[in-house]
């Protein structure tokens, strides 16, 4: 059982008098409805001001986005790869994120070793490494993905990478992937995307893939 404290059981005489005066006013204000008449009568009799309850508004930022419309800052990332050959590139989406996946091949013996992957924010203009020509890449934001210490050709002189060099997928965030370099052990790609989603780089040794994830 919940017991009221003494303070809650005390009714001030002034409030009793107000209530009596309000009762007489209620009788005269029945035409406006019982509830409204009672409220008006009590306010008039007791001189009480009824203040609206303040509202609290706000929202949490969506997952993978930054507040204030500033976007999600891209943190520079780098790490060792399990191979020094790149063989393919593909894009896909799961409805929450867009993905750019780089598939690595078996390690080359000439040169031997493993490559290094890097991701960092980029700003136009973008230039093709071989020709120096300016390249336009769609998207409000851009990141540069660079693979270094890679084997660009096999022992017979054939290119090890046979995947696409330019993609414009019709995805919510991802707008374009453009190869800007494939020379002297370096592959470079510029990725253009829209929205404020966060961008991350992850390597999966089991599948020999490097995946760039762009949140919606």
C-alpha positions in Angstrom: 0.0 0.0 0.0 1.3 3.5 -0.9 0.9 6.0 2.0 0.6 9.7 1.2 3.1 11.9 3.0 1.7 14.5 5.5 2.6 17.2 3.1 0.3 15.7 0.5 -2.6 15.4 2.9 -2.5 19.1 3.9 -4.9 21.3 1.9 -4.4 25.0 2.3 -7.5 27.0 3.3 -7.0 29.4 0.5 -7.4 26.6 -2.0 -10.6 25.4 -0.3 -12.0 28.9 -0.7 -10.9 29.0 -4.3 -12.7 25.7 -4.9 -15.9 27.0 -3.4 -15.8 30.1 -5.5 -15.0 28.0 -8.6 -18.0 25.7 -7.8 -20.3 28.7 -8.1 -18.7 29.7 -11.4 -19.0 26.2 -12.7 -22.8 26.3 -12.2 -23.0 29.5 -14.2 -20.7 28.1 -17.0 -22.3 24.7 -17.7 -23.2 25.8 -21.3 -19.5 25.7 -22.2 -19.1 22.0 -21.2 -18.4 20.6 -17.7 -14.7 20.2 -18.1 -14.0 23.6 -19.7 -16.4 25.3 -17.3 -14.5 23.8 -14.3 -11.1 24.9 -15.6 -12.2 28.4 -16.5 -14.0 28.8 -13.1 -10.9 27.6 -11.1 -8.6 29.9 -13.0 -10.9 32.9 -12.6 -11.5 32.2 -8.9 -8.0 31.4 -7.8 -6.0 33.6 -10.1 -3.9 30.7 -11.3 -2.0 30.8 -14.6 -2.0 27.5 -16.6 1.3 27.2 -18.4 1.7 24.8 -21.3 4.0 21.8 -20.8 7.3 22.5 -22.6 8.0 20.0 -25.3 11.4 18.2 -25.9 12.3 17.6 -29.5 15.4 16.0 -31.1 16.6 13.0 -32.8 19.6 10.7 -32.9 21.8 10.8 -36.0 21.2 7.8 -38.3 23.7 5.0 -38.1 26.8 5.7 -40.2 26.2 9.4 -40.4 27.6 12.5 -38.7 25.5 15.2 -37.0 25.2 18.7 -38.3 25.1 17.7 -42.0 28.9 17.7 -42.1 29.2 14.1 -43.3 31.3 11.4 -41.8 35.0 12.4 -41.9 37.1 9.8 -43.7 39.9 8.4 -41.5 43.1 7.5 -43.4 43.7 3.8 -43.2 46.5 1.5 -44.4 47.6 -2.1 -43.9 49.5 -5.0 -45.4 47.8 -7.2 -48.0 48.0 -11.0 -48.3 49.1 -10.8 -51.9 50.9 -8.4 -54.4 48.6 -9.1 -57.3 45.2 -7.6 -58.1 42.9 -9.6 -60.4 39.4 -8.1 -60.3 37.1 -5.4 -58.9 33.3 -5.5 -58.4 30.6 -3.4 -56.8 27.4 -4.4 -54.9 24.9 -3.1 -52.4 22.9 -4.7 -49.6 20.4 -1.8 -49.2 22.3 -0.3 -46.2 25.8 0.0 -47.6 27.5 0.0 -51.0 30.6 -2.0 -51.5 33.7 -1.9 -53.8 35.6 -5.2 -53.5 39.1 -5.7 -54.9 40.0 -9.4 -55.4 43.6 -10.4 -55.0 45.3 -13.2 -56.8 48.1 -15.6 -55.9 51.3 -13.8 -54.8 53.7 -13.1 -57.6 57.3 -14.2 -57.3 58.8 -11.3 -59.3 58.7 -9.1 -57.5 58.1 -11.2 -54.4 56.4 -10.0 -51.2 53.0 -8.5 -50.3 51.4 -5.3 -51.2 50.1 -2.5 -49.0 46.6 -1.0 -49.2 45.8 2.7 -48.4 42.5 4.7 -48.2 42.3 8.4 -47.7 40.0 11.3 -48.5 40.5 12.9 -51.9 39.6 16.2 -53.6 39.3 17.0 -57.4 40.9 17.5 -59.8 41.9 13.9 -60.4 44.6 13.1 -63.0 45.4 9.9 -64.9 48.9 8.9 -63.9 50.0 7.7 -67.4 48.7 10.6 -69.5 48.3 13.4 -67.0 44.8 14.0 -68.4 42.2 15.3 -65.9 39.5 12.8 -65.0 36.0 13.8 -63.8 34.6 11.5 -61.1 31.0 11.7 -60.1 29.9 12.1 -56.5 29.8 14.8 -53.8 32.7 13.1 -51.9 35.7 11.1 -53.0 38.3 8.7 -51.6 41.5 7.5 -53.0 42.4 3.8 -52.8 46.0 3.0 -53.5 47.7 -0.4 -53.6 51.5 -0.2 -53.6 54.3 -2.8 -54.0 52.1 -4.7 -56.4 53.1 -6.9 -59.4 51.5 -5.1 -62.4 52.4 -7.8 -64.9 53.1 -11.5 -64.7 56.4 -13.2 -65.7 55.2 -13.2 -69.3 54.5 -9.5 -69.3 50.8 -9.8 -69.2 48.7 -7.5 -67.0 47.7 -9.3 -63.7 44.7 -7.1 -63.3 41.9 -7.8 -65.9 39.0 -6.2 -64.1 37.1 -3.0 -65.0 38.9 0.4 -65.0 35.8 2.5 -64.8 32.4 1.8 -63.3 29.3 4.0 -62.7 26.9 1.9 -60.7 23.4 3.1 -60.1 23.5 2.9 -56.3 22.3 5.1 -53.6 25.7 6.2 -52.4 28.3 4.9 -54.8 28.4 6.8 -58.0 31.7 6.0 -59.7 34.9 4.0 -59.5 37.8 5.2 -61.7 41.2 3.7 -62.1 43.8 6.5 -62.2 47.1 4.5 -61.9 48.5 1.1 -62.9 52.2 1.6 -63.2 55.5 0.7 -61.4 53.9 -1.3 -58.7 51.0 1.1 -57.9 47.3 0.7 -58.5 45.1 3.7 -57.7 41.4 4.1 -57.8 39.2 7.1 -57.1 35.8 6.4 -55.6 33.0 9.0 -55.8 29.9 8.8 -53.6 27.0 10.9 -52.4 25.5 11.3 -48.9 27.0 11.5 -45.4 27.8 7.8 -45.0 31.0 6.6 -43.4 33.7 4.9 -45.5 35.9 2.1 -44.2 38.5 -0.3 -45.6 38.6 -4.0 -44.6 40.7 -7.0 -45.7 39.5 -10.6 -45.6 42.4 -13.1 -45.8 40.1 -16.0 -46.3 38.7 -14.7 -49.6 41.7 -12.6 -50.5 39.6 -9.5 -50.9 39.8 -5.9 -49.9 36.5 -4.2 -49.4 35.6 -0.5 -49.2 32.3 0.0 -47.5 30.2 3.2 -48.0 27.3 3.7 -45.6 24.0 5.1 -46.8 
